[in-house]
Amino acid sequence: MKKSILAAAIAAAVAAPAVNANVTIYGKVHVSVDNIDGDMYNWPDKDGYRHDDSISDLDQWQVKSRASRIGFNGTEDLGNGLSLIWKAETTYDFADGSAWGSGRNAYIGLTGDWGTFLYGRHDTPYKMAYYAGGVEMMGDTIIDFGETGYLDSTYSRVRASNAIAYVSPNMNGLTIAAAIVPGEGNNFDKGTGLADAVSISGMYSNNGLKLAAGYEDLGDDDNKFLVTAGYTMNNFTIAALYQNADFEDQDIDTVLLAGSYSMGNNTFVAKWGRTKDSYRDGTRATVWSLGAEHKLSKRSSVYVGYTNADENYQDDSMDGFSVGMIHNF
């Protein structure tokens, strides 16, 4: 009897820290089988973006882990409506079996009725605005606007290390976010100040309407702004985004359009994007894509996607086909 009591006491003591920590384990498994075909300049493969204009007539199959991840987050109630929050999230490659990949969001902060303050590695407010309008339908698949590397949308989605950020509470559908990032002597023109990079955004969502605007200055004479909007009515959703980026002597305009129709457990998506570059005096790239997703359950789905990309600067044309599975846990 005494041994049983002692064993129970030890088990309770060991379990107590985990219970008090209020830690949640979560993640996503997303793997696809892809075929890419055509002249390649900057098309991604399983090892990342290639940049080799000597390769032509590429016809390659690959198995690719697409932003698969595992994460841990937790909260501690500090009383009076104040809580401490933290997150640690990293990439896991389910195609090649790599144990740990590149870091994702990881931070510590405080949250309350006044909003959320955090510092660490986090999506910039500009990136939050990019997604807020809903234009990136079937994101992380082969029809993601950033997949080809041709459109100037990849640089819209910065996950900043050393960020110091504030996100306001939802105010009748409106949320404001702002972040500053010190260069620490290495980044943003080797800045050593507290705000060598700045990112701000405003996001609104109400009754099926989504609006967002963002501005980001990453130093080195690089800055950009975007506006985006989306609207859902019954089973239809449409979304659009415009971005202007000023990178030293280049002025780059990007327009993205997307639409989806849901029917039961099925969603059908069409997307189109174009980037114009003043440095190259005309259209740099055009991408269009089609996709369909079927929900197997609340946490699992399968999909098929096709994308076509034309890059005028190197006169490249690529086709991509993909079949994938997603499971959230």
N, C-alpha and C positions, 0 to 999 in steps of 0.2 A: 504493500500500500504506500509506504514512504517513498519507494523507488518511483512509483507511478506519479506521485505528487511532484517529486523532484524533476522528473522528465517533463511534466507539463509546465512547470515553472521555467525550465530552461528553454523550452520551445516558445513560450510566450515572450521571454526576454529577447530571443533572437528575432522573432517576428515583429516585435514592437517598432524597431526603427523603420522597417519597410512600410508598415501601416501608416506611421506618422508622416513618412516622406510623401505619401500620396503620389506615387510614381505610376505613370501609364506607359506601356510599351505599345507601339503602333508601327505600321509600315505599309509598303506597297510592293507587290511583285508584278512587274510589267516586262514581258519578253515577247519579241516578235521574230518572225522569219521574213526576211526582206530580199527583194531582188532589185538591183539598180543597174541601169542600162543606158549607155550613151557616152559622149565625150565628157570627161571629168576634169573640173578645175578645182572645185572646193567642196566636193560632196563628202559627207561623213561616212566613215565605215565604223566597224566595231571598236577601233582603237582611237576614234576621234576624227576630226576634220583633216582630210588630206589636202595638200596644196601642191599639185604637181600637174602642170600643163603639158607634160610630155606624154601623159597617159590618154589614150583615145580608144574608142570602141570597147569600153569596159562593159562586161556583162558578169555580174558577181552576185552570188547568193551569200547571205550572212545571217547568223542568229545574234540578235542584239538585245541587251538588257537596257531598258529605256527609263532612266530616272527611278529605277527600283531603289528602295530605301528602307532603313530601319531607324526608328527614333524613340527617344525617351523624353517625357516631359513631366513636370510636377508643379504643385502649388503648395503654399503654406499660408493658412489663414492667420494674419497678424492682428486681427481685431479691428473694430471701428471701420469696417468696409474695405480694409487694406489687405492685399495678399502679395506674397512674393511668388514670382513665376520663373521658370527656367525651362530650357529645351536643349537637347543634344541630338542632332540628326545627321546621318551620313549615308552615302550611296553604298549599295551592295550589288555586285555584278552577278546576276543569276544565270548569265549566259556562259561565262568563263569560270565562275566559281571563285572569283577574287574575294577575299574576306572583307576588306574595307576599301572603299573608293574615296572620291573627293568629298570634302566636307560640305554640308548643306547648312541650314540655319542652326545656330548654337548661341544662346544668350542667357542672361539673367536680368531680372527687372522687377518692377512693382506695378500693380494695377489696382484701380479703384474706380469710384464714380467719376473721378476727374479725368480718366483715361488710362493709358498704359505708357510707362517709361521703361526702356530696355537698352542694353548695350551688349555688343558682341558681334556676331555675324548674322546678318539678316537681309531679306529682300529690301531694296531701297523703296521709298514711297513711290518713285517713278515706276518701278516694276509693278508695284501694287496697283497703280492706275492703269497700266497696260492690260492687266487681266480683268480689271473691274468692269469694263464694258462688255465682256463676254465674247470678244472677237476670236479668241484662241480656242475654238471648238476642237475637240479631240486632240488636246494638247499633249505633247511628248510622243505622239505617234509620228509616222512618216509624213502626215499632212500638217504637222506643226509648222507655222510660218518660219520658224528659225531653223528648220531641219536642213535645208539645202545650203545655208550659209550665203545665199545670193541676195536675199532681201535684207535691208537694213533694219530688221526687227530683232535680231539676236542681241544687238547692243542696247536694246530697250530693257533688257532683263538682267540687271546687275544684282548680284548677291554680294553685298559689301562686307568685307571684314573690318573690324574695329569701328563699326557704326554705333552712333549714339542717337537714339530715335525716340520720338513721341508720336502716339496715335490717339486721337481724341475719341471720346465716347460717341456713339451714334446719336446725332442730334436731328430727330425727325427725318432720318434717311441720309443725312450728310455726315461724312467722316473726313477729318483732316489729318494728314500725316506729314511729318517733317523729320529729316535726319541730317546730321553732320558727320563727316569722317575725317580724322586727322591723317595727314600723309605719312607721319612718322619718319620723315627723311628719305623715304624710298618711293612713295607714290605721289601722284598729282603734282608733277613738276618738282618733286623732292621737297614738298612742303613740310613744314614743321609746326604748323599751327593747329588749332583745335577744329577748324572748319575749312580745311583745304578742299573738300568736296561737299556739295550741298544738294539735297534732293527734297522736293516738296510735292504734295499732291492733294487734290480734293476729290472725293468720291461720293456719288449720290445714288441711292437705290430706293424705289418706291413704286408699287403697283405695276410691276413688270418693266418699268423704265430704269435703265442704268446709264449714268453719265459719269465721266471722269476727265480730269485734266492734270497734267504733271509737268514739272520742269526739273532739270538736273544739270548741274555744272560739275564736271569731273576734273576741272583744272586743265592745264596744257592747252588752253584755248578750245576746249571741247565742251559744248553744251547742246542741249536738245529740249524740245517740248512736244507734248502730244495732247490730243483731244480724242476721246472715244465715246461711243454711245451704243447702246443695245436696247432692244425692246422685244418682249415676249407677249404674244397674244394667242391664247389657246395652245395649240401644238406647234406654232411657228415662232421662231426666234431669228431676228436679224441683228447684225452688229457691224460697226465700221470703226476704223481708226485712221487718223492722220498724224504723221510725225514729221517734224523738221529737225535735222541734226546739222550742226555747224562744227566741222572738224577741220581746224586750221584753214586751209585754202579750199575746202570742199563744202558745198551746200547740198544736202541730200534730203529729198522728199520721199516719203513712203506712204502709200495708201493700201489699207487692208480691208477686205469685205468678207463677210461670212454669213451663212444662213443654215438653219437646221429645221427639220420637221420630225416630230416624234409620233410614233404610232405603236401603242402598246409598249412592249419591251424593246422596240427598235427605234433607233435615231439615225436619220440620214443627213449628211453634212456636205455642203459645197463651199469652197473657199477660193478667193482670188487676191493676189497681191502684186504690187508693182513698186519698184524703187527707181527714182530718177536722180542722177548725179550731175551737178553743174560742172564738175571737174572733167567729166567725160562727155559733156555736152549732149545729154539725151538719156533715154531709158537704159538703165543698167541691167535690170532683171525683171522678168515676169514669171509668176508661179501661179498655177491653178491646181486644185485638188478636189477629190471626191472621197467620201468615206461613209461607212455604215457600221453601227455598233449595236450589239444585241446583249441585253442584260440577262445573265444566267440566274442572278440573285441580287440582293441588295449590295453585296460586296464583290461580286465577280462578273466579268463581261468578256466577250470576244468581239473582234472587229476586223474589218478589212479596209485598206486605204490605197489610193492611187494618187500620185502627184507628178506633175510635169513642170520642169523648170528650164527657162531660157536665160542665159547670161550673155549679154551682147558684147561685153568688153573682151572676153576671150572667145566669143562665138561658140559657147557651149550649149548643149541641149541634153537634159537628163530626164529619164523616166524612172519612177520608183513605185514598187508594188510591195505591200506588206500585209501580213496576217498576224494578229497578236492576241494575247490573253492578258487580262488584268485581274489581280485579286488584292483587295484592301483588307488589312487586319489591324 
